[in-house]
């Protein structure tokens, strides 16, 4: 629902929800609200909102200093200034505590829309920014949304330029398309990427690492994945204590990374080395 905050009539959206759900209880009602949306997500109005709080943090972290400010300053979100991994971690933890978990799982997560410039244009054509942000999008709790054309590298500045027609196949960026297909397939294959717990494992410098996991009680054999993102221009190394992990994921499902499990005393340690401007998913 576009600009729902412009309707001031008390009870309007509550009645709207009642009528829609009476016709189709499975209908998904999403509102275009750019900031803190707790007043809209009380269970009587929308199922989710366009999660620009995630968008802002993801772009500021992955594109960083590449962000062209003229493409974002006039919008109602702030994908700037650049965020380090600890700063991104702080933003994400704030977001994950803003709404109940059930609401987190129904948020509409996005990197671009008809009201924003496209990410590849915001990032001055940097493909790595798109890949890293898409990795974060596809591994974050909620409903990932891809703005048409982003998966094939369609550029576009602020509205109306961001609403260009879909390009002919000869103009598709096949590398970005392949990345999107990989990540979408993994999200479909692993339930933990959709509904699993989200736990921060490491955030220093330009390296951000987290896990998505399901308990054995969920019927998914304790499924657990580790996701790592290095936004820096140099390789990133980390030794991570496995205190927040239930297993030892060591199968590389996406990206290129060097990993090694070691035991130091009674503590299991994951050694991880990730190339510059890259990300990975490790599974069990």
C-alpha positions as CSV (number, residue, x, y, z in Angstrom):
1,X,0.0,0.0,0.0
2,X,1.6,3.3,-1.2
3,X,2.1,6.2,1.3
4,X,-0.3,4.7,3.9
5,X,0.6,7.4,6.3
6,X,-1.2,10.0,4.2
7,X,-4.6,8.4,5.3
8,X,-5.5,10.0,8.6
9,X,-8.9,8.5,9.2
10,X,-8.9,6.5,12.5
11,X,-9.5,2.8,12.0
12,X,-9.1,2.9,8.2
13,X,-6.2,0.4,8.0
14,X,-7.7,-1.8,10.7
15,X,-10.9,-2.2,8.7
16,X,-8.9,-2.6,5.5
17,X,-7.1,-5.6,7.0
18,X,-10.4,-7.1,8.3
19,X,-11.9,-6.9,4.9
20,X,-8.9,-8.2,3.0
21,X,-8.3,-11.1,5.4
22,X,-12.0,-12.0,5.2
23,X,-11.6,-12.6,1.5
24,X,-8.2,-14.3,1.7
25,X,-6.7,-15.0,5.1
26,X,-3.3,-15.7,3.4
27,X,-3.2,-12.3,1.7
28,X,0.0,-10.4,2.4
29,X,-0.5,-6.7,3.2
30,X,2.6,-4.6,3.0
31,X,2.9,-0.8,3.5
32,X,5.4,1.7,2.2
33,X,6.8,3.1,5.4
34,X,10.4,4.0,5.4
35,X,11.4,4.2,9.0
36,X,10.4,2.9,12.4
37,X,7.1,1.1,11.7
38,X,6.0,-0.2,15.0
39,X,2.8,1.7,15.0
40,X,1.9,0.0,11.7
41,X,3.0,-3.5,12.8
42,X,0.8,-4.0,15.8
43,X,-1.1,-7.0,14.3
44,X,-4.2,-5.0,13.3
45,X,-2.9,-3.3,10.1
46,X,0.0,-4.5,7.9
47,X,1.8,-7.8,7.8
48,X,5.0,-6.0,6.9
49,X,6.5,-2.8,5.6
50,X,9.2,-2.0,3.0
51,X,12.2,-2.5,5.2
52,X,14.3,0.5,4.3
53,X,16.1,0.3,7.7
54,X,17.7,-2.8,6.3
55,X,18.3,-1.2,2.9
56,X,20.1,1.8,4.4
57,X,22.5,-0.3,6.5
58,X,23.2,-2.9,3.8
59,X,24.1,-0.3,1.2
60,X,26.2,1.8,3.6
61,X,28.2,-1.3,4.5
62,X,28.7,-3.0,1.2
63,X,29.0,0.1,-1.1
64,X,30.6,2.3,1.5
65,X,32.6,5.2,0.1
66,X,31.4,4.2,-3.4
67,X,27.9,5.6,-2.7
68,X,27.2,8.6,-5.0
69,X,25.4,11.0,-2.6
70,X,23.5,12.8,-5.3
71,X,21.5,9.6,-5.8
72,X,20.5,9.1,-2.2
73,X,20.4,12.5,-0.4
74,X,16.9,13.5,-1.5
75,X,15.3,10.2,-0.4
76,X,13.8,9.2,2.9
77,X,16.5,6.7,3.7
78,X,20.2,7.1,4.5
79,X,22.6,4.6,2.9
80,X,25.5,6.8,4.0
81,X,27.9,7.5,5.6
82,X,30.0,4.3,5.1
83,X,29.6,1.6,7.8
84,X,32.3,-0.6,9.2
85,X,31.5,-4.2,10.2
86,X,30.9,-3.2,13.9
87,X,28.7,-0.3,12.9
88,X,26.7,-2.5,10.5
89,X,26.4,-5.1,13.3
90,X,25.0,-2.4,15.6
91,X,22.5,-1.3,13.1
92,X,21.3,-4.8,12.4
93,X,21.0,-5.7,16.1
94,X,18.9,-2.5,16.6
95,X,16.7,-3.6,13.7
96,X,16.3,-7.1,15.0
97,X,15.2,-5.9,18.4
98,X,12.8,-3.3,17.0
99,X,10.0,-5.7,16.1
100,X,8.9,-9.1,17.4
101,X,10.5,-12.1,15.6
102,X,7.2,-13.0,13.9
103,X,7.2,-9.5,12.3
104,X,10.9,-9.8,11.3
105,X,9.9,-12.8,9.2
106,X,7.3,-10.9,7.3
107,X,9.2,-7.7,6.5
108,X,9.7,-6.9,2.8
109,X,13.5,-6.5,2.5
110,X,14.8,-4.7,-0.5
111,X,17.9,-3.0,-2.0
112,X,16.1,-0.7,-4.5
113,X,12.6,0.3,-5.5
114,X,10.6,2.5,-7.9
115,X,11.3,5.4,-5.5
116,X,15.1,5.0,-5.2
117,X,18.1,4.9,-7.6
118,X,19.3,1.4,-8.4
119,X,22.1,0.0,-6.3
120,X,24.5,-0.5,-9.2
121,X,24.1,3.2,-10.0
122,X,24.3,4.3,-6.4
123,X,27.6,2.3,-6.1
124,X,29.0,3.9,-9.3
125,X,28.8,0.7,-11.3
126,X,30.6,-1.5,-8.7
127,X,29.4,-5.0,-9.2
128,X,30.9,-6.3,-5.9
129,X,28.6,-3.9,-4.0
130,X,25.6,-5.5,-5.7
131,X,26.8,-9.0,-5.0
132,X,27.6,-8.4,-1.3
133,X,24.3,-6.6,-0.7
134,X,22.4,-9.3,-2.4
135,X,24.1,-11.9,-0.3
136,X,23.0,-10.0,2.9
137,X,19.5,-9.6,1.4
138,X,19.1,-13.3,0.7
139,X,20.4,-14.4,4.1
140,X,18.4,-12.0,6.2
141,X,15.1,-12.8,8.0
142,X,12.1,-11.7,6.1
143,X,10.8,-11.7,2.5
144,X,13.6,-10.6,0.0
145,X,12.4,-8.4,-2.8
146,X,14.4,-7.9,-6.0
147,X,13.4,-4.8,-8.0
148,X,13.0,-5.9,-11.6
149,X,16.2,-5.6,-13.6
150,X,18.6,-5.4,-10.6
151,X,19.3,-9.1,-11.2
152,X,20.7,-8.3,-14.7
153,X,22.5,-5.1,-13.8
154,X,20.0,-2.6,-15.1
155,X,21.2,0.9,-14.1
156,X,19.0,3.8,-13.1
157,X,19.2,7.1,-11.2
158,X,16.5,8.6,-9.0
159,X,12.9,8.4,-10.2
160,X,11.9,8.4,-13.1
161,X,15.2,7.0,-14.4
162,X,15.0,4.0,-12.0
163,X,11.8,2.9,-13.9
164,X,13.5,2.0,-17.2
165,X,12.2,-0.8,-19.3
166,X,13.6,-4.2,-18.8
167,X,16.7,-4.7,-21.1
168,X,17.0,-7.1,-23.9
169,X,18.8,-10.3,-23.1
170,X,21.9,-9.2,-25.1
171,X,22.4,-6.5,-22.5
172,X,22.0,-8.7,-19.4
173,X,24.9,-8.9,-16.9
174,X,25.2,-12.6,-16.8
175,X,27.6,-12.6,-13.8
176,X,25.1,-10.7,-11.6
177,X,22.3,-13.0,-12.9
178,X,24.2,-16.1,-11.9
179,X,24.9,-14.6,-8.5
180,X,21.2,-14.0,-7.9
181,X,20.3,-17.5,-9.1
182,X,22.8,-19.1,-6.8
183,X,21.6,-17.2,-3.7
184,X,17.9,-17.6,-4.5
185,X,18.5,-21.4,-4.9
186,X,20.3,-21.6,-1.5
187,X,17.5,-19.7,0.2
188,X,14.9,-22.1,-1.2
189,X,17.1,-25.1,-0.3
190,X,17.9,-24.2,3.3
191,X,14.9,-23.4,5.6
192,X,17.3,-21.9,8.1
193,X,17.9,-19.0,5.7
194,X,14.2,-18.3,5.8
195,X,13.1,-18.9,9.4
196,X,16.3,-19.8,11.3
197,X,17.8,-17.9,14.3
198,X,20.1,-15.0,13.4
199,X,23.3,-14.9,15.5
200,X,26.2,-12.5,15.2
201,X,29.5,-14.3,15.3
202,X,32.1,-11.7,14.4
203,X,32.3,-8.0,13.4
204,X,35.7,-6.3,13.2
205,X,37.1,-4.0,10.5
206,X,35.4,-4.9,7.2
207,X,34.5,-8.5,8.1
208,X,31.0,-9.4,9.3
209,X,30.1,-13.0,10.1
210,X,26.8,-14.4,11.3
211,X,24.9,-17.7,11.4
212,X,21.4,-18.8,10.6
213,X,20.3,-22.0,12.4
214,X,17.5,-24.3,13.2
215,X,17.4,-26.6,16.2
216,X,17.1,-30.4,15.9
217,X,13.6,-30.0,17.4
218,X,12.5,-28.2,14.2
219,X,12.9,-31.4,12.2
220,X,15.8,-30.1,10.1
221,X,18.6,-32.0,11.8
222,X,20.1,-29.0,13.4
223,X,20.6,-27.2,10.1
224,X,23.1,-24.3,10.4
225,X,24.9,-22.0,7.9
226,X,27.6,-19.4,8.4
227,X,27.6,-16.3,6.3
228,X,30.6,-14.0,6.0
229,X,31.0,-10.7,4.2
230,X,34.3,-8.9,3.6
231,X,33.7,-5.4,2.3
232,X,37.3,-4.3,2.4
233,X,39.9,-4.2,-0.4
234,X,42.2,-6.6,1.4
235,X,41.8,-10.2,2.5
236,X,40.2,-10.5,5.9
237,X,41.1,-13.2,8.5
238,X,39.3,-14.1,11.7
239,X,39.4,-16.7,14.5
240,X,35.9,-17.2,15.8
241,X,35.0,-19.0,19.0
242,X,32.1,-21.5,18.3
243,X,30.2,-20.6,21.4
244,X,27.2,-19.4,19.4
245,X,27.3,-22.4,17.0
246,X,25.6,-25.7,17.3
247,X,27.7,-27.5,14.8
248,X,30.9,-27.3,12.6
249,X,29.8,-26.1,9.1
250,X,32.6,-26.7,6.7
251,X,31.1,-27.2,3.3
252,X,31.5,-24.1,1.0
253,X,28.1,-23.5,-0.6
254,X,28.8,-20.1,-2.1
255,X,31.9,-18.0,-2.7
256,X,35.6,-18.7,-2.1
257,X,36.9,-18.9,1.4
258,X,39.6,-20.8,3.4
259,X,38.3,-22.4,6.6
260,X,39.8,-24.6,9.3
261,X,38.3,-25.9,12.5
262,X,40.7,-26.2,15.5
263,X,40.3,-27.0,19.1
264,X,42.0,-24.8,21.7
265,X,41.5,-26.4,25.1
266,X,37.8,-27.0,25.4
267,X,36.9,-24.3,22.9
268,X,36.3,-25.0,19.2
269,X,37.7,-22.3,16.9
270,X,36.8,-21.5,13.3
271,X,39.7,-20.0,11.3
272,X,38.4,-18.1,8.3
273,X,40.2,-16.2,5.5
274,X,38.0,-14.4,3.0
275,X,39.3,-12.6,-0.2
276,X,38.7,-8.9,-0.6
277,X,35.2,-7.6,-1.6
278,X,33.7,-11.0,-1.4
279,X,31.3,-13.1,0.7
280,X,30.6,-16.8,1.4
281,X,28.1,-19.2,2.8
282,X,29.4,-22.3,4.7
283,X,27.0,-25.2,5.4
284,X,26.9,-28.5,7.2
